């Protein structure tokens, strides 16, 4: 079956890659990988006014970040104009298309008249059978659609979907400037590229009968269709900016891992039993449209955050360091050439507490900064005259430790607490503020081990001076 399976993801570069588009790409990718088929990336940039190079770059970057690699492409429709022109000429010569010289004003008038009569505002076929063609008058090329009958769309999710041809009009294939239209080029491209399955959002279902008529007119075999339900916000309205971030890269910038995004979006409308956590290998192994829901999926940011926490906890420090590094660079904590091994050191102390990579970067600042920046409230509360004897004892005790281990450090702290007749928190918090500048950090023994003996003693000495000056 591998050679017969070929799917495509075909975004329009008129903006960022939407979460709904990512899920469509993912379902195509999983289907291809499951069957050992091919995944094609095609940029549908026929909308010259709205398509931008920035959007194309953003789409490619999003796909690479998510690990959705493609086997062919990225193709661009603007580079395939000759093929489209050939197919328009073919339909015209075979009497399956015609020139239409109706002006925009005439078309508006016809639509308004139809609406007043309670009719569907579609093109009435004025130029359909015209023999005489005025010279020098701008025209579009329209497809001569059948006037009666039905189009049956075989959908792998929905079964047979039947459309009445009378509800359709004569689709424009080529505009007055010679540029082709979406519904035409998508058919030509899918046939030319050998696409076996067209997997896309159900907002495209209304386009499908028109495209099926074009497949037939061009003597192309129809692909199999799969129209997956859209994604809704928690208010059950179509997912949009008002529901929060909808761009794939926006989630990267917030500190979400690609593995969490892929896992969440795969489960957004598809399931393998009750299994919530799925590796990429498991998704590929189990993916089937038999387990895809036909009802709309609801985007739950809390569920995505939960998955992100899971993957932060379970991803190896070495791999997580690669994802964390850009956040450290953006925060000015490390340089581009900073060693990943050094970054990986801090991760075991932070990955059980952080919800995002951004949060992890913020909490690791103490490790990468040369000097401690004190929170003023924490400094006033904990680095005071009462803290001085405690800090001195910690400095003296750590200086004498030959085996600088968590166990020895813990033993030292317990000894000081017992000698001073105080509680561990009364000792740990001044030391924490001295070493990190804040009252929130990984466990105090972890902080000391991460910083090492020399840096820990240096920061404690500095804090002792701060406390003396207070």
C-alpha positions in Angstrom: 0.0 0.0 0.0 3.0 2.3 0.6 3.5 3.3 -3.0 -0.2 4.1 -3.4 -0.4 6.5 -0.4 0.5 10.1 -1.1 -0.9 13.0 0.8 -0.3 16.7 0.9 -0.5 19.7 3.2 -1.2 22.8 1.2 -1.3 26.0 3.3 -1.9 29.5 1.9 0.9 31.9 2.9 -1.4 34.7 3.9 -0.6 34.7 7.6 0.8 32.5 10.4 0.3 28.7 10.5 -2.8 28.3 12.5 -3.3 25.5 15.1 -6.1 24.1 12.9 -3.7 23.9 10.0 -1.0 22.2 12.1 -3.5 19.5 13.1 -4.4 19.0 9.4 -0.7 18.7 8.5 -0.2 16.3 11.4 -3.1 14.0 10.4 -1.7 13.9 6.8 1.8 13.3 8.1 0.7 10.5 10.5 -1.4 8.8 7.8 1.5 8.9 5.3 4.0 7.6 7.9 1.6 4.9 9.1 1.3 3.5 5.6 4.9 4.1 4.5 3.6 6.6 2.0 4.7 10.1 1.0 3.9 13.5 2.5 4.0 16.5 0.1 4.3 20.1 1.2 2.7 22.6 -1.3 2.4 26.3 -0.8 -0.8 27.6 -2.4 0.3 31.2 -3.1 -2.1 32.1 -6.0 -3.5 34.9 -3.9 -0.9 37.4 -5.0 -2.2 40.3 -2.9 -2.2 38.5 0.4 0.6 35.9 0.1 3.9 37.0 1.6 7.5 35.5 1.8 7.4 36.1 5.5 4.4 33.8 5.8 6.1 31.1 3.7 9.2 31.3 6.0 6.9 31.1 9.1 5.1 28.0 7.7 8.4 26.2 7.0 9.8 27.1 10.4 6.7 25.9 12.1 6.8 22.6 10.3 10.5 22.0 11.1 10.0 22.9 14.7 7.2 20.4 15.0 9.2 17.7 13.2 6.7 17.3 10.4 9.2 16.6 7.7 8.1 16.3 4.0 9.2 14.0 1.3 8.5 16.3 -1.6 8.3 20.1 -1.9 7.8 22.7 -0.9 6.2 23.3 -4.2 4.8 26.8 -5.0 1.8 27.3 -7.2 3.2 30.5 -8.6 5.9 28.4 -10.2 3.4 26.1 -12.0 1.5 28.6 -14.1 2.3 27.0 -17.4 0.7 23.8 -16.4 -2.5 25.6 -15.3 -2.7 27.5 -18.5 -2.4 24.2 -20.5 -5.3 22.7 -18.6 -7.5 25.8 -19.0 -6.8 25.6 -22.8 -7.6 21.9 -22.8 -11.0 22.5 -21.2 -11.7 25.4 -23.5 -10.9 23.5 -26.6 -13.0 20.6 -25.5 -16.0 22.8 -25.0 -16.0 22.3 -21.2 -15.1 26.0 -20.5 -16.1 29.3 -22.0 -15.2 33.0 -21.9 -17.3 35.3 -19.8 -17.3 39.0 -20.4 -19.8 40.0 -17.7 -18.5 43.0 -15.7 -18.4 43.2 -11.9 -21.3 45.7 -12.0 -23.4 43.3 -14.1 -22.6 40.4 -11.7 -23.5 42.5 -8.7 -26.8 43.4 -10.3 -27.6 39.8 -11.2 -26.8 38.7 -7.6 -29.0 41.4 -6.1 -31.9 40.5 -8.5 -31.6 36.8 -7.5 -31.6 37.6 -3.8 -34.7 39.7 -4.2 -36.4 36.7 -5.8 -35.2 34.4 -3.0 -32.9 32.6 -5.3 -29.3 31.5 -4.6 -27.0 34.4 -5.9 -25.1 32.4 -8.4 -23.9 33.1 -11.9 -26.8 32.8 -14.3 -24.8 31.6 -17.3 -25.3 34.6 -19.5 -22.1 33.9 -21.6 -22.4 30.1 -21.3 -23.6 29.5 -24.9 -22.6 32.8 -26.5 -21.1 32.2 -30.0 -19.9 35.7 -30.7 -17.1 36.9 -28.5 -16.4 40.7 -28.5 -12.8 41.5 -29.4 -10.7 43.4 -26.9 -13.1 43.0 -24.0 -11.7 41.6 -20.7 -12.9 38.2 -19.9 -12.6 35.3 -17.4 -12.7 31.6 -18.3 -15.5 29.7 -16.6 -16.1 26.0 -16.3 -19.2 24.7 -18.0 -20.7 22.7 -15.1 -23.5 20.2 -15.7 -27.0 21.7 -15.3 -28.6 18.8 -13.5 -27.8 15.7 -11.6 -25.8 15.2 -8.5 -22.2 14.9 -7.3 -21.5 12.1 -4.8 -18.5 12.7 -2.6 -17.1 9.5 -1.0 -15.7 10.7 2.4 -13.8 8.3 4.6 -15.2 9.9 7.7 -18.7 10.9 6.6 -19.6 8.3 4.0 -21.5 9.4 1.0 -22.2 13.2 0.8 -24.5 14.1 -2.1 -24.6 17.6 -3.6 -27.3 18.8 -6.1 -25.5 20.2 -9.2 -28.2 22.9 -9.5 -26.8 24.5 -6.3 -23.4 25.0 -8.1 -22.6 27.7 -10.7 -20.0 27.9 -13.5 -16.8 28.3 -11.5 -14.2 30.8 -12.7 -11.0 28.9 -13.7 -8.9 31.9 -14.9 -9.2 35.6 -14.0 -9.0 38.5 -16.4 -5.3 38.9 -15.6 -4.6 35.3 -16.6 -4.1 34.0 -13.0 -5.9 30.7 -12.1 -8.3 30.3 -9.2 -7.9 28.1 -6.1 -10.5 25.4 -6.8 -9.0 24.8 -10.3 -5.3 24.7 -9.4 -5.8 22.5 -6.4 -7.4 19.8 -8.7 -4.6 20.1 -11.3 -1.9 20.0 -8.6 -3.4 17.0 -6.7 -3.8 15.0 -10.0 -0.3 16.0 -11.3 1.3 15.1 -8.0 -0.5 11.8 -7.7 -2.2 12.6 -4.4 -4.2 9.6 -3.3 -6.0 11.1 -0.3 -7.0 14.7 0.2 -7.2 15.2 4.0 -8.3 18.6 5.0 -10.7 20.6 7.2 -14.4 20.3 6.8 -14.6 23.9 5.9 -13.4 22.7 2.4 -16.3 20.3 2.0 -18.4 22.8 0.1 -15.6 23.1 -2.4 -15.4 19.4 -3.0 -18.3 18.9 -5.5 -16.9 21.7 -7.8 -13.5 20.0 -7.6 -15.0 16.6 -8.3 -16.6 17.9 -11.5 -13.2 19.3 -12.6 -11.5 16.0 -11.9 -14.1 14.3 -14.2 -13.8 17.0 -16.9 -10.0 16.7 -17.0 -10.2 12.9 -17.1 -8.4 12.6 -13.7 -9.1 10.0 -11.2 -10.7 11.4 -8.0 -8.6 11.0 -4.8 -10.2 9.7 -1.7 -11.5 12.6 0.6 -11.3 13.0 4.3 -12.8 16.2 5.8 -11.8 16.5 9.4 -13.9 18.6 11.8 -12.8 22.0 12.8 -11.3 23.0 16.2 -13.5 25.1 18.5 -12.7 27.4 21.4 -14.0 26.5 24.9 -17.0 28.7 24.1 -17.8 26.3 21.2 -17.1 29.1 18.7 -14.5 28.6 15.9 -11.0 28.9 17.3 -9.7 32.4 16.8 -7.3 35.0 18.3 -9.8 35.8 21.1 -9.3 32.3 22.5 -5.6 33.1 22.9 -2.6 32.1 20.8 -3.5 30.3 17.6 -0.1 30.3 15.9 2.2 27.3 16.2 5.3 29.5 16.7 3.5 31.6 19.4 3.4 28.5 21.5 7.1 27.9 20.9 7.8 31.4 22.1 5.7 30.8 25.2 7.9 27.8 26.1 5.9 24.8 24.9 7.8 21.8 23.6 7.0 20.4 20.1 6.5 16.9 21.5 3.7 18.3 23.8 2.1 20.2 20.9 2.1 17.2 18.6 0.8 14.9 21.3 -2.0 17.3 22.2 -3.1 18.1 18.6 -3.0 14.4 17.7 -5.5 13.7 20.5 -7.6 16.6 19.4 -10.2 14.6 17.5 -8.3 11.3 17.3 -7.8 8.7 20.0 -6.2 5.4 20.7 -8.4 4.1 23.5 -7.9 6.2 26.6 -4.2 6.7 26.2 -3.3 10.3 26.7 0.5 10.2 26.4 1.7 9.0 23.0 5.2 9.0 21.6 5.7 9.9 18.0 6.3 6.2 17.2 3.0 5.2 18.9 1.1 7.8 17.0 2.4 6.6 13.7 1.7 3.0 14.7 -1.8 3.5 15.8 -3.1 6.3 13.6 -6.3 5.5 11.7 -9.3 7.5 10.5 -11.5 4.8 12.1 -10.6 6.5 15.4 -11.1 10.1 14.2 -14.2 11.9 15.6 -16.8 13.4 13.2 -17.7 16.1 15.7 -15.7 19.3 16.3 -12.9 19.2 18.8 -12.6 21.7 21.6 -9.2 23.3 22.3 -8.3 23.2 26.0 -5.2 25.2 26.9 -5.1 23.6 30.4 -4.8 20.1 28.8 -2.0 21.4 26.6 -0.2 22.9 29.6 -0.5 19.6 31.5 1.1 17.7 28.6 3.8 20.3 28.4 4.6 19.8 32.1 4.7 16.1 31.5 7.2 16.4 28.6 9.4 18.9 30.5 9.6 16.3 33.3 10.3 13.3 31.2 12.5 14.7 28.4 16.2 14.0 28.9 18.3 17.0 30.2 20.5 16.8 27.1 17.5 17.1 24.7 15.7 19.7 26.9 18.8 21.8 27.0 18.6 22.3 23.2 15.0 23.7 23.6 15.9 25.8 26.7 18.9 27.4 25.2 17.1 30.0 23.0 15.1 31.2 26.0 18.4 31.7 28.0 19.8 33.6 25.0 16.8 35.8 24.7 16.9 36.5 28.5 20.6 37.5 28.1 21.7 34.7 30.4 24.0 32.9 27.9 25.7 33.6 24.6 25.0 31.7 21.4 28.0 29.5 21.8 27.2 28.4 25.4 27.9 24.8 26.0 24.7 22.6 26.1 26.3 20.3 28.7 26.5 23.3 31.1 22.8 24.1 30.5 21.8 20.4 31.0 23.3 20.6 34.5 20.6 22.9 35.9 17.6 21.0 34.3 17.2 18.2 36.9 16.7 20.8 39.6 14.0 22.7 37.6 12.1 20.3 35.4 9.9 19.0 38.1 8.6 22.5 38.9 8.4 24.3 35.6 5.3 24.5 33.4 7.1 26.1 30.4 10.6 26.6 29.1 10.2 30.3 29.7 9.5 29.7 33.3 12.5 27.3 33.5 14.7 30.0 32.0 13.5 32.6 34.5 14.1 30.2 37.5 17.6 29.2 36.2 18.8 32.8 36.1 20.7 32.4 39.4 22.9 29.7 37.9 23.9 31.6 34.7 24.3 35.1 36.1 27.7 36.1 37.4 26.3 38.4 40.0 23.2 38.0 42.1 20.4 40.5 41.6 18.4 40.8 44.8 14.7 41.1 45.0 14.4 44.1 47.4 11.6 42.7 49.5 13.5 39.4 49.9 16.7 41.2 50.7 15.0 43.4 53.4 13.3 40.4 55.0 16.1 37.8 55.0 19.4 39.5 54.6 19.3 41.4 57.9 21.3 41.6 61.1 19.7 38.4 62.4 20.9 36.5 59.3 24.6 37.4 59.8 25.5 34.7 62.4 23.7 32.0 60.4 25.4 33.0 57.1 28.8 33.0 58.9 28.2 29.5 60.2 27.2 28.2 56.8 30.3 29.8 55.2 32.6 28.2 57.9 30.9 24.8 57.6 31.0 24.7 53.8 34.6 25.9 53.7 35.6 22.8 55.8 33.7 20.3 53.7 36.0 18.0 51.7 33.2 15.8 50.3 30.9 18.5 48.7 27.8 16.3 48.4 24.1 16.8 49.1 24.3 14.5 52.1 27.2 16.4 53.7 25.5 19.8 53.0 22.2 18.5 54.5 24.1 17.2 57.6 25.8 20.6 58.0 22.5 22.5 57.8 20.8 20.2 60.3 23.8 20.7 62.7 23.5 24.5 62.4 19.7 24.4 63.0 20.2 22.3 66.1 23.0 24.6 67.5 21.0 27.7 66.9 17.8 26.3 68.2 15.9 27.4 65.1 14.0 25.9 62.2 15.4 24.8 58.8 13.4 27.5 57.0 14.9 30.2 59.1 18.3 29.1 57.9 17.5 28.0 54.3 15.7 31.2 53.2 18.5 33.7 54.0 20.9 31.3 52.2 18.5 30.9 49.3 18.2 34.7 48.9 22.0 35.1 49.3 22.6 32.6 46.4 19.7 33.3 44.0 18.4 36.8 45.0 14.9 35.5 45.5 12.8 33.4 47.9 11.9 30.8 45.2 14.4 28.4 43.8 15.1 24.7 43.5 15.9 22.9 46.8 18.7 24.7 48.6 21.0 21.7 48.6 20.6 21.5 44.8 21.3 25.2 44.4 24.6 24.8 46.4 25.7 21.8 44.4 24.9 23.5 41.1 26.8 26.6 41.9 29.7 24.7 43.4 31.8 25.4 46.4 33.7 28.4 45.3 30.8 30.3 43.7 28.5 29.4 46.7 31.1 30.8 49.2 31.6 33.9 47.1 27.9 34.7 47.0 27.5 34.0 50.7 30.4 36.4 51.5 28.7 39.0 49.3 25.4 38.5 51.0 27.1 38.9 54.4 28.4 42.3 53.3 24.9 43.2 52.1 23.5 42.2 55.5 26.2 44.3 57.2 25.2 47.3 55.2 21.5 46.9 55.9 
